[in-house]
């Protein structure tokens, strides 16, 4: 181990864009939801997706936009405002989005999560996932990949510890594993993830598998990795 990793007790991962390919996993799911609430109208679905951060020119969701970083409640508020007045049912949309986004969406992992998690656990690390998705959404996404049992802690925005970029999720993980926050590494692909880690006093590692460029992550990251699968080598480095 090296000076960065010598006293680390736990690693807290963001989910989408860090462990899971965001566009491959959620792109189609977001469009299905938009079409559903738009009653199949292309113009309305387009407006909803654009309000959420979809870029038609690139066919991707733009960095730091609502679909990437916001909670289901916040996305529902944005989408409802775009709908025709007679279709605006915020409570109904929130409820349905919770159901739609808490089912198996066919997650595409960005690394071999069994190898990653087993390797880190073999180094004595406790592991967790912190997401602005729901806690049930973590189980729905990672459950089919058979890696949930390798996690010591799962926290969503609805778990009672706030949402990123606030420090609550990171502090809750540190408390759960009975370690000081500075003995935790927050790993994420977005500035919200790294801001959450920084504000809690944790170490931070950015990954470039999301939709945010290196130059936006660097000011908040102790290290930047191309992919989360490089974390074991980083922590094992002399």
N, C-alpha and C positions, 0 to 999 in steps of 0.2 A: 504494500500500500504506500501511498504518498501523503504529503502534508494535507492535501485536499480531502482525502478519504480516510485518513488514519482514525478519526474518532466518530465516523458516521455510524449511526444506529439504524437509520431507516431511509427508504426512498419512496417518495410520493409522486405518482405519475398522473399527469393529465390523461384523458382517454382519447378523444377524437383528434387526429392529427399527430398524436404522439405514439400511442399503441395501435390505433386503428386508422386506416386510410379514410380521411373525412369524405372526399368526393366519391370514392368508390362505394362507401358504405351509406352515406346520407344524401348524396346528390339525387338519386332516384326517389328515395323516400320523401324528401322535401317536395319534389315535383308532384308526387302522388297526392300528398296532403294538400298542396295548393290547388290542384285540379279538383279535388273533392270539395273543398270549400268554395271554389269558384263555379261549381256546378258544371264543370267541363269547359267553361269559356276560356279560350286561349288568352284573350286580352286581359282578363281579370287575373288569371294565373300568372301571366307574365308580370303584371304590375305587382302582385304579391311577392313574387320571387325577387324582383328588382328592388323592392323596398327592404327585403331581407338581406340583400347584398349580392345577388346573382348577377354576373356579368355575361351578357349574351355574346360579347365579342370574343371572350376567351373560353366560354363554356365552363367557367369555374366560379366559385364563391369568393368574393374579394376578402382580403385579410381584415381581421378586426371588425367585421360586419355582424349584424344581429344573428344571422343564421349560424355563424361560427361561434360567437362568444356569449350570446344572451341566453336567458332561461326560457323555458316554454311559455311562461306567463308573459314575458316581455315580447316574445315573437308573436304571440296571439294578439297582443295589443297593437302591434305594428300591422299585422295582416288584417285585423278587423277594420282598422281605419281605411284600408284600401277597398274593402268590399262595398258594393252598392248599399245604401242605407237600410233597405228592407232585409238585408242578409246579415246585418251586424248583431251578432250574439256572442259577446266576449266570453261569458261564462261557459256557454256551450262549446266554443272553440277550444278553450283551455282544457275542458274535460276530455274532449275527443282527441286533442293532440297528445295528452298524457297517455291515452290508450294506444294511439297509433305509433307513438315513438317509444313505447315500452314493450314492443314485440320484437321478435327476432327479425332483424333487417338484413341478415347475411353479412355480418361484419368481415371486412378484409383486413387482417393484421398486417402491420408494417414490419414485423420481425417475427421470428419464432419465439413466441411468448413463453413457451415451456422452457426453452433453453435460457432465455433471459431471466425469468423469474427463478428457476432452479439455480442458476449460476449465482445470482445475487443472494439468495437464501443460503447457499453454500458458503458465502463470505460472511454470514452472520447478520445479514440485513433483514429488517422487517419491511414489509411492502404494503403500499396502499394505493388507491386510486381516488382522485378528487376531480370532480367534473361539474360543470354547470348544467349538465343533464340531470335527470332524476336519479335517485339511488336505484330504483327499479330498472331504469334504463341501463345502468352498468351491468346488472345481472342479465338483462335481455341481450345485451351486446356481447359480453365476455363469457356468459354462461355456455353458449354453444361451442365456444373454443376450449372449454374444460380447463380454465385457469383460475376461476374464482376462488377455489379452495387454497390457492397459493397466496392469497392476499390476506393480510391481517386486518385491513381497514378499508371500508368503502364509504365514500361520502359524496352526496349529491347536493344540489342547491336546496333541496327539500328536507335535508337531514337535520336542520336546526343549527348549522354553523355558518350561515350566510353563504354568499357566492363569491367566486373570484371576480375582481382582483383583491377583495378583502382578505385578511390574514386568517379568518376563522377556521377554514378547512385544514390549513397547515398546522395551526396550533392544536386543533382537535386530534390530529394524527400524532403529533409529538406527545400530547398528553396520554393518548391511548397506548403508545409504546413506552411510556415513562422515560422520555428522553428530552433534553433541552432542545428548543427549535434549531439551534445552531448545529445540532447533530443530525439534522434532516436535510436531504436534498430534494428540492422540488424540480421535477423534470417536465418540460412542456414545450409546445410549438408556438405559443402565443404570448404576447406581452402580458395579458391578464394572468397567465400562469406564473410568469416570472415575477410580476409585481406582487402577487399573493405570497410567493416565497420570500421575497425581499422584505415585505412589510411584516412578516412573521419572524424575521431574523434567521431564516434558513439559507442554506446554500442553494444555488440555482444552476441548472443545466438546460440550455435551449437545444431543440432539435429542428432540423430543416425539412421535415417531412410534412409540415402543414402548409399553410399558404402565406406565411409571413417571412420576409427576406432576412438574411443574416444581419444587415445593418440596423434593423429595428430591434432585434433580440440582443445584440452584443452589449448595449449599455446596461442591461439588466442581468446578464448571464456571467457566471464564473467561467463556464466553458460552453462551447457550441459544438454539437455533434451533427454529422450528416444524417444519422439514423440512431434511434434509441438502442440498437443492438451494439453500438460502440461503448455503451456505458460500463460494461464489465471490464473491458480493456482499460478504460480511463481510471476506474477505481483500483485496478490491480497494478497499475503502472508504478514502478519504484520511485 
